[in-house]
Amino acid sequence: MRLSHFFIDRPIFATVVAVFITLIGAIAYFALPLAQYPEIAPPTIIITAGYPGASGQVVANTVATPLEQQINGVENMLYMSSQATGDGNLRLTVTFKQGTNLNIAQVLVQNRVALAIPQLPAEVQRLGVSVVKNSPDFLMVIHLYSPDGSRDQLYLSNYATLQVKDVLTRVEGVGSVVVFGARDYAMRVWLDPEKVAARNLTAAEVLAALQAQNVQVAAGVLGQPPMDKPGAFQFNVQTLGRLTDPSDFADVVVKSDKDGRVTRIRDIARVELGAQDYNVNGYLDDQRAVPMGIFQLPGSNALDTAARLLSTMEGLSKTFPPGLKYTVVYNPTEFIDQSIHEVYKTIFEAILLVVVVVILFLQTWRASVIPIVAIPVSLIGTFGALLAMGYSLNNLSLFGLVLAVGIVVDDAIVVVENVERNLREGM
């Protein structure tokens, strides 16, 4: 009673508090993450690495094992699981306790991965190991395709990687973008076993020759001081650098005999520009396509992120070359929007019914003002509490607000009736 007397004796202060609670809730409403259901799945960190040409068993032994040994025991970790595929890719998922700060967890995992890097094969170190945080579920799946068949799978894949993926990754709320069946451009060297054996060569020697002669080096500067006789000009020396054309790779020298005979790549192999691998194919309505899976950043607003993605793709499509189009084949935010809209509709219907019932049974508008005002103050103020406690605005929390309407009004009616009784008794 002391608390109620405090506000009854200070009506202006009580009004200010109610307005303040409403304002805080209104501001928090626009900052709340929106989702279909609350995040009950434990947070995860994803580690990915690639070892081209290696089998799944080799990847598990040489890449997954060193990483798992170092990551094991990281703070707040529950468990981890790894998937090593036959195309040389590794996906290691580290699951943490509910409520763990993913930003801190990502840093801790990154530090452990850095300790394991020296133990990994040189090719894996060169390609790098990525550590990312993202939602385990797809936010959206977009397909790039060529309706007239003028663009092949290789072109579609590389266009998605070079022109679309990076743009979508920068969209606010996006955790990561994965191009399924990506066929990155690669120079493919097909060795002829008989020709290689006839020249007493091995595949390792061919690989060493390619690595030694396909490099980018800084050749230096001519005429740079200090010099005994300074010149009037300085010249930057530029080398050929990395090879880009199949004919350049074919001219690489593999071996020079004592008699002056030179063996080049073209003498023992066939060189062509193709894809790094052909293990995965994407289709859309029996047409070749490149699917892109988009993962949501934990804690972001799903509806706003999806809207930004659709707007970005609409802008990108204006610069697409002829014969290239896109379509969204999976977008769960459409259902989320519809379901949440229905819940909002239910809330407004509940408020309307409660207001009508209160006015009908209290039979005085002055007494009805208190429970009617209590509804928006309580509901809107709840948004501030949801944001402070780290909850999202979802179907379950909104249904809870629907139930709370009756509870809030019931308490307000009890207070109003008690006040009226006291007034009748002359108190």
BELMO-V918319 format. One line per field, one symbol per residue. phi: phi as a letter, one per 30 degrees, with the letter a starting at -180 (. if undefined). A space follows every 50 residues. Layout:
phi: ???
This chain:
phi: .edddedddbddddddddddddddddddedcddcadbddcdddbbccbab beicdddddddccddddddddejdeidcabbbbccdcicbbcccccddjd ddddddddddddddddedddeedddddjbcbbcaddcddabcccbcdcid cddddeddddddccedddddddjcdabccdidcdeadcccdcedddddch cbddddddddddccbcbcdjbcidddbdbecdbbbddccdiddbcedddd dddcabdddjdccceddbaccadbcdabdbccbbhicdbbdbcccddeid ddddddddddddddddddcddeibbbbccbbddddddddddddedddddd ddddddddddcdhaddddddddddddddddddddddddcidccbeddddd ddddeddddddddedddddddddddid
